Amino acid sequence: MTSISIRSSRRNFGRALLTLTLAITVLTTCPSHSLAVRPQPQRDPDITFLVTNNSGNSIEQLDYLGNDVGTFAQNILPGNIILNVPYGIATDAAGNVFVSNFGSKTIKRFSPGGGVTTLADAQTVIPGSAGFNPIGMVFDSAGNLYVADAVLNQPGQILKFTSDGAGGFTPSVFFATNPLILAQPFGLAFDHSGNLYVSNSDTNSNSIARITPAGVGSIFAKNDILAKPTGLAFDSADNLYVASFNNDLIEAIDPGGNLSTYAQDDVNAPTFLNGPIGLAMDQFDNLYAVNHNSASITEFTSVGMFGFASDPGDGSVLSGPAFVSIASTSSLTAVPEPASAMLAGGAVLMVAVYCLRRKKAMRGKTAC
């Protein structure tokens, strides 16, 4: 038998302490209960999570434990629509954040200094392009941006924005429309060999395509379980994880293309997977799944599953969350002086948004 006593000089605590001692004694003498602390996974305190909210037209920032840091970006000035049904999100090595707006058919770039520019829109000249409906995005190791262009009523295509190394990008078609390979491309991910993987979200396809660095495409994996595959993420061993939106599960695919169910929820009463879309993997192979329908994020680790983040119920944190990007905290915390945040062409200033985020993170301390 084990008991715990707590000393106190306040007599009115005596009864409460006795009750606590008895309660703990009961728990520790019962073999079916334990007071052992649940093991925690390895986590990196220098990372932050950026989540697109396509219902709230905003980007929310979370810390490495899933705590809400504040709103990273949102539409705050009347008539200036920066975010319009944002889906894909990707961060480059310099801390620039790129967001695809499915509603306005644009890709916006948020710089660490607080500026916002349009990387691409429906009028962007892309040779051979059949349209522009950007969803998933990913960077390769050379800093080039790839975008899943889900051309409506067509199979879709993959666009490439080649970086010049100085902030400029040249658009082109990396993989053209091919109904045998693409069917409403949604999520993108690179393996360690530089092959690009694409989730085909068309429910008549439900497949994963692979495109080599040379631009040769093929169907990598397909089964009868995937139902509207969306987000993709690789672990350190090149196992691919696929979010299956319609049936609340995550499939794992080994490098040989063999599929197995990694996690599955009850579609009639989902608790930890509910309309998963975006996936992200950190350096410790912790997998994060964004649940669109329940406005939450679930973390899968080597020591168990955790509820990583959720909305309080008013849409203030997660509102129709879609994709998530993991970035370095140090590259996203700079708050510019108003005089240095002006952009050519009358671009909308995001200083107020960055200040709002910064003040919330510092809990009332002066930040802007």
MARBA-534240 format. One line per field, with one value per residue (C-alpha): residue in one letter; x, z, y; chain. Coordinates in Angstrom, 1 decimal. Layout:
N
aa	(A,...);
east	(X,...);
up	(Z,...);
north	(Y,...);
ch	(A,...);
This chain:
368
aa	(M,T,S,I,S,I,R,S,S,R,R,N,F,G,R,A,L,L,T,L,T,L,A,I,T,V,L,T,T,C,P,S,H,S,L,A,V,R,P,Q,P,Q,R,D,P,D,I,T,F,L,V,T,N,N,S,G,N,S,I,E,Q,L,D,Y,L,G,N,D,V,G,T,F,A,Q,N,I,L,P,G,N,I,I,L,N,V,P,Y,G,I,A,T,D,A,A,G,N,V,F,V,S,N,F,G,S,K,T,I,K,R,F,S,P,G,G,G,V,T,T,L,A,D,A,Q,T,V,I,P,G,S,A,G,F,N,P,I,G,M,V,F,D,S,A,G,N,L,Y,V,A,D,A,V,L,N,Q,P,G,Q,I,L,K,F,T,S,D,G,A,G,G,F,T,P,S,V,F,F,A,T,N,P,L,I,L,A,Q,P,F,G,L,A,F,D,H,S,G,N,L,Y,V,S,N,S,D,T,N,S,N,S,I,A,R,I,T,P,A,G,V,G,S,I,F,A,K,N,D,I,L,A,K,P,T,G,L,A,F,D,S,A,D,N,L,Y,V,A,S,F,N,N,D,L,I,E,A,I,D,P,G,G,N,L,S,T,Y,A,Q,D,D,V,N,A,P,T,F,L,N,G,P,I,G,L,A,M,D,Q,F,D,N,L,Y,A,V,N,H,N,S,A,S,I,T,E,F,T,S,V,G,M,F,G,F,A,S,D,P,G,D,G,S,V,L,S,G,P,A,F,V,S,I,A,S,T,S,S,L,T,A,V,P,E,P,A,S,A,M,L,A,G,G,A,V,L,M,V,A,V,Y,C,L,R,R,K,K,A,M,R,G,K,T,A,C);
east	(0.0,1.2,0.0,0.9,0.7,0.8,1.9,0.1,-0.1,-3.6,-6.0,-8.9,-7.0,-7.0,-10.2,-9.2,-5.8,-7.3,-9.6,-6.8,-4.6,-7.5,-8.2,-4.6,-4.3,-7.3,-5.9,-2.4,-3.7,-5.8,-3.8,-5.9,-4.8,-1.5,-0.2,2.7,3.3,2.5,5.6,6.0,7.4,10.5,9.6,11.6,10.9,12.2,9.4,6.1,3.0,1.1,-2.5,-4.7,-8.3,-10.4,-13.6,-12.2,-9.9,-7.0,-3.7,-3.2,0.1,0.7,3.8,5.6,3.1,0.0,-0.7,-2.3,0.3,-2.2,-3.4,-0.5,-2.5,-6.1,-8.2,-8.3,-8.7,-12.0,-11.8,-8.4,-8.8,-5.5,-6.9,-9.8,-10.4,-6.7,-5.6,-2.0,0.8,4.6,7.6,11.0,14.4,14.3,11.1,8.8,5.4,3.4,-0.3,-2.6,-6.0,-8.5,-11.2,-9.3,-7.0,-3.9,-0.7,0.4,3.8,4.3,7.8,9.5,9.5,5.7,5.2,2.6,3.0,1.1,3.3,0.7,-2.9,-5.3,-3.7,-0.2,1.3,2.2,3.0,0.8,-1.3,-5.0,-6.1,-5.3,-6.9,-4.0,-4.2,-1.3,2.2,5.7,9.3,12.1,15.6,16.7,14.0,11.7,8.0,5.6,1.8,-1.0,-3.3,-6.7,-8.1,-11.8,-13.5,-10.0,-7.4,-5.3,-1.5,1.5,3.1,6.7,7.9,11.7,13.6,16.4,17.9,17.1,13.3,12.2,10.3,9.7,6.4,6.2,4.3,6.2,3.7,1.0,-2.5,-2.6,-5.8,-3.8,-1.6,-3.5,-7.1,-7.7,-4.3,-4.5,-1.5,2.2,5.3,9.0,10.8,14.6,15.4,13.7,10.6,7.4,4.2,0.7,-2.6,-5.3,-8.5,-10.9,-13.0,-12.9,-9.1,-8.2,-4.6,-1.1,1.1,4.8,6.7,10.5,12.9,12.9,9.1,8.2,4.9,3.3,0.7,2.7,-0.1,-3.8,-6.2,-9.9,-9.4,-8.3,-11.3,-10.5,-6.8,-5.6,-2.5,0.9,3.9,7.1,9.0,12.7,12.6,10.7,7.4,4.6,1.5,-1.7,-4.8,-8.0,-10.7,-13.9,-13.4,-11.3,-8.1,-4.4,-2.7,1.0,2.9,6.4,9.0,8.0,4.4,2.8,-0.2,-1.4,-3.8,-1.8,-4.7,-8.5,-11.4,-15.1,-16.7,-20.0,-18.5,-15.1,-12.9,-9.3,-9.6,-12.5,-12.1,-8.3,-6.7,-3.2,-0.4,3.0,6.0,8.6,12.2,11.4,8.9,5.9,3.0,0.4,-3.1,-5.4,-9.0,-11.2,-14.5,-13.7,-11.4,-8.6,-5.1,-4.1,-0.4,0.8,4.1,6.2,4.8,1.1,-1.5,-2.1,-4.8,-2.4,-4.7,-8.4,-10.7,-12.5,-15.8,-16.0,-13.7,-11.2,-8.3,-9.3,-12.1,-12.3,-8.6,-6.9,-3.1,-0.3,3.3,6.1,8.6,11.4,10.1,13.1,12.3,8.7,8.9,10.3,7.9,8.8,8.7,5.8,8.1,10.1,7.0,5.8,5.8,5.8,2.5,0.4,0.5,-1.5,0.5,0.2,1.9,-1.3,-1.7,1.9,1.6,-1.6,0.1,3.2,1.2,-0.9,2.3,3.9,0.8,0.3,3.9,4.8,5.7,4.9);
up	(0.0,-0.9,0.6,0.0,2.6,2.0,4.8,5.2,7.9,7.1,9.2,6.8,4.3,6.7,5.5,1.9,2.5,4.2,1.3,-1.2,0.8,0.9,-2.8,-3.8,-1.5,-3.2,-6.6,-5.8,-4.2,-7.2,-9.8,-12.6,-12.0,-12.2,-11.4,-13.9,-16.2,-19.8,-21.9,-24.2,-27.7,-28.7,-30.0,-31.3,-29.5,-32.5,-34.8,-35.4,-37.2,-39.8,-40.6,-43.4,-42.4,-45.6,-43.8,-41.8,-44.6,-42.2,-41.3,-37.6,-35.9,-33.3,-31.2,-31.0,-28.3,-30.2,-28.2,-30.2,-30.8,-32.7,-36.2,-38.7,-41.5,-42.2,-44.2,-42.0,-44.4,-46.2,-50.0,-49.8,-50.0,-49.3,-48.4,-50.2,-49.4,-48.6,-49.0,-49.6,-47.5,-47.9,-46.3,-47.9,-46.3,-46.0,-44.0,-46.8,-46.5,-49.7,-49.6,-52.4,-52.6,-54.3,-54.2,-55.9,-57.9,-56.5,-54.7,-52.1,-50.6,-47.0,-46.4,-42.9,-43.1,-43.2,-46.9,-49.1,-52.8,-55.5,-56.9,-59.4,-60.3,-63.1,-65.5,-65.0,-68.2,-67.9,-71.3,-71.9,-68.8,-69.0,-66.0,-62.5,-59.4,-56.9,-54.0,-52.5,-52.7,-51.8,-52.2,-53.6,-52.2,-54.6,-53.5,-56.5,-55.7,-57.1,-57.2,-57.7,-60.2,-60.0,-63.3,-63.0,-65.2,-66.4,-65.0,-63.7,-63.9,-61.8,-62.1,-61.3,-60.2,-60.7,-58.2,-59.3,-55.9,-55.3,-54.6,-58.2,-59.8,-63.4,-63.9,-66.2,-66.5,-64.9,-65.7,-68.2,-68.2,-68.5,-67.5,-67.1,-64.3,-62.8,-61.6,-59.7,-58.0,-54.4,-52.1,-53.0,-51.3,-52.3,-51.2,-50.4,-54.0,-55.5,-56.8,-56.5,-55.3,-56.0,-54.4,-57.0,-55.2,-57.9,-56.3,-59.5,-59.2,-55.5,-56.4,-55.8,-58.7,-58.8,-61.1,-61.5,-61.6,-65.3,-65.5,-66.1,-64.4,-63.3,-60.8,-57.6,-55.4,-55.4,-53.5,-52.6,-49.2,-50.3,-50.6,-51.8,-50.9,-49.9,-47.8,-48.1,-45.9,-45.8,-42.8,-42.5,-44.0,-47.1,-46.0,-47.5,-45.4,-47.1,-45.6,-46.9,-46.5,-47.1,-44.7,-41.9,-42.2,-42.9,-45.2,-45.1,-48.2,-48.0,-50.7,-52.6,-53.0,-50.5,-48.7,-45.1,-42.9,-40.4,-38.5,-38.9,-37.1,-36.9,-39.7,-37.8,-34.7,-35.4,-32.5,-33.7,-37.5,-39.0,-42.6,-42.6,-45.2,-44.5,-43.2,-41.9,-40.5,-38.1,-37.7,-35.1,-37.4,-35.5,-37.9,-37.7,-39.3,-39.9,-39.3,-41.5,-40.2,-36.4,-36.6,-34.8,-35.3,-34.2,-33.5,-34.1,-32.4,-31.4,-27.9,-28.8,-30.3,-28.9,-29.4,-30.6,-31.2,-31.5,-31.9,-28.7,-30.6,-31.9,-35.0,-33.4,-33.8,-36.4,-38.9,-41.7,-41.4,-44.4,-44.8,-42.3,-42.7,-40.2,-40.1,-38.0,-35.3,-35.6,-39.3,-38.6,-35.5,-37.1,-36.9,-39.3,-38.6,-40.5,-42.7,-43.9,-44.7,-47.8,-51.0,-54.6,-56.4,-53.4,-51.9,-48.7,-45.5,-43.1,-40.2,-38.2,-38.6,-37.6,-34.6,-33.5,-33.7,-31.9,-29.0,-28.5,-28.3,-25.8,-23.7,-23.4,-23.6,-26.0,-29.4,-32.0);
north	(0.0,3.5,6.7,10.3,13.0,16.8,19.1,22.4,25.0,25.8,23.8,24.2,22.0,19.1,17.4,17.9,16.4,13.4,12.9,13.2,10.7,8.2,8.6,8.1,5.1,3.5,4.1,2.8,-0.4,-1.2,-3.2,-1.8,1.8,3.5,7.0,6.6,9.6,8.8,8.8,11.8,11.8,13.7,17.2,20.1,23.4,25.4,24.4,26.0,24.9,27.0,25.8,27.0,27.6,27.6,28.3,31.2,32.5,32.6,31.0,30.0,29.5,26.8,26.1,22.8,21.5,22.5,25.6,28.5,31.3,33.4,34.3,34.4,36.1,37.0,39.5,42.6,45.4,45.9,45.2,43.6,39.9,38.2,34.8,33.2,29.5,28.8,25.2,24.4,25.9,25.6,27.4,27.8,27.9,31.7,31.7,32.8,31.3,30.4,29.8,28.6,30.2,27.9,30.5,33.3,31.1,32.7,31.9,34.4,34.8,36.1,37.3,37.2,41.0,41.2,41.9,40.1,39.6,37.5,34.8,33.5,34.1,33.1,35.5,34.2,33.1,29.4,27.9,24.9,25.4,24.4,26.4,27.4,25.8,25.5,23.1,21.2,22.6,21.4,22.6,20.4,20.4,23.1,25.6,25.1,25.2,22.5,23.1,20.6,22.3,20.6,21.8,21.5,18.9,17.8,15.4,18.3,19.0,19.7,23.2,24.1,27.5,27.4,29.6,31.9,31.8,35.5,35.4,35.2,32.2,31.2,29.2,26.1,22.9,20.1,17.3,18.0,16.7,12.9,11.0,7.8,9.3,12.3,12.6,15.8,16.1,17.2,16.6,16.6,15.1,14.3,11.2,11.3,10.4,13.4,11.6,13.6,11.8,13.1,12.1,11.7,12.8,11.9,9.1,7.1,7.0,7.0,6.5,7.8,8.9,9.1,11.4,11.1,14.1,13.6,14.1,10.4,9.6,6.3,5.0,4.1,2.7,2.0,-0.1,-0.4,1.3,4.7,7.1,10.5,10.6,14.1,14.9,13.1,12.9,10.8,9.5,9.2,5.6,6.8,5.3,7.4,8.3,9.1,10.8,9.3,11.9,10.0,7.1,8.7,6.8,7.0,4.5,3.7,2.8,1.3,2.1,-1.0,0.3,-2.0,-0.5,-1.1,0.8,2.9,4.5,4.3,5.8,4.8,6.7,6.7,8.2,9.5,10.7,11.1,11.1,13.1,14.2,14.2,16.5,17.8,15.6,16.7,14.8,16.3,15.3,12.7,11.0,12.3,12.5,15.3,14.9,17.9,16.9,19.2,18.1,18.2,21.3,19.5,18.0,14.5,13.6,10.0,9.1,6.1,6.2,6.7,9.0,12.5,15.2,17.9,20.8,21.6,24.6,25.8,25.7,29.2,29.0,31.3,28.8,26.2,26.8,24.4,23.5,22.0,21.8,22.3,23.3,22.9,25.8,27.1,29.4,31.8,32.5,33.6,35.8,39.0,42.0,44.8,48.5,50.1,52.2,49.2,47.1,49.1,47.1,48.3,48.3,49.2,45.7,45.3,45.6,42.7,44.6,44.6,40.9,40.2,42.6,40.9,37.5,38.7,40.4,37.3,35.2,37.5,37.6,41.3,42.4,45.2,43.6,46.2);
ch	(A,A,A,A,A,A,A,A,A,A,A,A,A,A,A,A,A,A,A,A,A,A,A,A,A,A,A,A,A,A,A,A,A,A,A,A,A,A,A,A,A,A,A,A,A,A,A,A,A,A,A,A,A,A,A,A,A,A,A,A,A,A,A,A,A,A,A,A,A,A,A,A,A,A,A,A,A,A,A,A,A,A,A,A,A,A,A,A,A,A,A,A,A,A,A,A,A,A,A,A,A,A,A,A,A,A,A,A,A,A,A,A,A,A,A,A,A,A,A,A,A,A,A,A,A,A,A,A,A,A,A,A,A,A,A,A,A,A,A,A,A,A,A,A,A,A,A,A,A,A,A,A,A,A,A,A,A,A,A,A,A,A,A,A,A,A,A,A,A,A,A,A,A,A,A,A,A,A,A,A,A,A,A,A,A,A,A,A,A,A,A,A,A,A,A,A,A,A,A,A,A,A,A,A,A,A,A,A,A,A,A,A,A,A,A,A,A,A,A,A,A,A,A,A,A,A,A,A,A,A,A,A,A,A,A,A,A,A,A,A,A,A,A,A,A,A,A,A,A,A,A,A,A,A,A,A,A,A,A,A,A,A,A,A,A,A,A,A,A,A,A,A,A,A,A,A,A,A,A,A,A,A,A,A,A,A,A,A,A,A,A,A,A,A,A,A,A,A,A,A,A,A,A,A,A,A,A,A,A,A,A,A,A,A,A,A,A,A,A,A,A,A,A,A,A,A,A,A,A,A,A,A,A,A,A,A,A,A,A,A,A,A,A,A,A,A,A,A,A,A,A,A,A,A,A,A,A,A,A,A,A,A,A,A,A,A,A,A);
